[in-house]
Amino acid sequence: MGIRGMLRAAVLLLLIRTWLAESNDPSPIPKFHFEFSSDVPDVVLNLFNCKNCANEVVVQKILDRVLSRYDVRLRPNFGGAPVPVRVSIYVSSIGQISEISMDYTITMFFHQTWKDSRLSYFETNLNLTLDYRMHEKLWVPDCYFLNSKDAFVHDVTVENRMFQLHPDGTMRYGIRLTTTAACSLDLHKFPLDKQSCKLEVESYGYTVEDIMLSWEDDGNAIRMTEDLHIPQFSFLGRTITSKEVYFYTGSYMRLILKFQVQREVNSHLVQVYWPTVLTTIVSWISFWMNYSSSAARVTIGLTSILVLTTIDSHLRDTLPNVSCIKAIDIYILVCFFFVFLSLLEYVYINYLFFSEGPRRHRRRHRRPRRVIARYRYQEVVVGNVQ
Ligand SMILES: *[C@@H]1O[C@H](CO)[C@@H](O)[C@H](O)[C@H]1NC(C)=O
């Protein structure tokens, strides 16, 4: 039989197959996976085995076959070597980094990839995309975020989960979630500080003997949107690391994503630095005032102190009550000191003026008495002569 004859046979078999597939006959699945001798062109093979087409019935059969023997409670390769689970993250936004509650909010697409040979299929070459309804039916790794305070998977309009199954049983599982993660900020240099926040991923129950977590190794384990914008901060960079940690239940792989941000000082420049600088300069106006206009000089000094106190207490409202001394505290203290010195200068001037005044006054009183005394003396002398 030549190529032409074989092609004809293939087309005929394909027709029969389509006919069988379309009829709702519960007859056993026809076995189309024939082995041809190696001189048959791939085109024919593909045509015959329908490697690049997948109709509803074929996929339905794949899923039924695969899931019928599937035990969702057991991890892939149960009892054997640990399953390598590769993790990648696509960050879609990073929300407010809060100093008060020491945390930040991050929204991301969290992807995990592993191989579950129980799910492999040969009927087609295509990847199968499955949705959130498969979540209960398939085994998934039990990853959690170590430092998260709160997290949820988005569920509008349906739960944001997806599964992508490849013919060899490789599973890509993606969820879109938002988590609020703890991030302890070091505020010593506030507001000129750089911060680094972490996101730690770990398997909750499976030790390294069951699951080997690792970052996706193609260099883009972490990707971010182009227009990532963090309020009040500018993004500096990120690093990924992993380490093994030991608990009394066993040792676990921990994946750590760390990103560095720098605070943008502009808003503090407008809200704190410029007002305090101007207030301090205003308190120096009193140096050019007449020393006798005490009302004006004292008012300027005290008002400056009040303005500084107000700015300081307003600033304190937006910051946690931590014991560390922040850079801005020292700055405001220095402003206070200058204003205080300018008030002190007035007090000194006042002292010089009023201490000089009464003494001269007293002297003026004393002089006539001395004159009178001399006069009396002279009087007495004159009296003696007489
Ligand atoms: C299935 O997915 C893999 C990995 O994403 C890709 O390389 C491959 O081309 C896909 N197969 C098909 C038939 O699209």
The ligand as an SDF file (V2000), in Angstrom:
LIG
                    3D

 14 14  0  0  0  0  0  0  0  0999 V2000
    1.0050   24.1620   26.2210 C   0  0  0  0  0  0  0  0  0  0  0  0
    1.6530   24.9820   27.1820 O   0  0  0  0  0  0  0  0  0  0  0  0
    3.0640   24.9680   27.1020 C   0  0  0  0  0  0  0  0  0  0  0  0
    3.6150   25.7730   28.2470 C   0  0  0  0  0  0  0  0  0  0  0  0
    2.9020   26.9410   28.4780 O   0  0  0  0  0  0  0  0  0  0  0  0
    3.4980   25.5530   25.7570 C   0  0  0  0  0  0  0  0  0  0  0  0
    4.8800   25.5320   25.6540 O   0  0  0  0  0  0  0  0  0  0  0  0
    2.8620   24.7260   24.6640 C   0  0  0  0  0  0  0  0  0  0  0  0
    3.1480   25.3230   23.4110 O   0  0  0  0  0  0  0  0  0  0  0  0
    1.3520   24.6450   24.8240 C   0  0  0  0  0  0  0  0  0  0  0  0
    0.8350   23.7260   23.8630 N   0  0  0  0  0  0  0  0  0  0  0  0
   -0.0400   24.0920   22.9410 C   0  0  0  0  0  0  0  0  0  0  0  0
   -0.4500   23.0470   21.9900 C   0  0  0  0  0  0  0  0  0  0  0  0
   -0.4610   25.2370   22.8620 O   0  0  0  0  0  0  0  0  0  0  0  0
  1  2  1  0
  1 10  1  0
  2  3  1  0
  3  4  1  0
  3  6  1  0
  4  5  1  0
  6  7  1  0
  6  8  1  0
  8  9  1  0
  8 10  1  0
 10 11  1  0
 11 12  1  0
 12 13  1  0
 12 14  2  0
M  END
$$$$
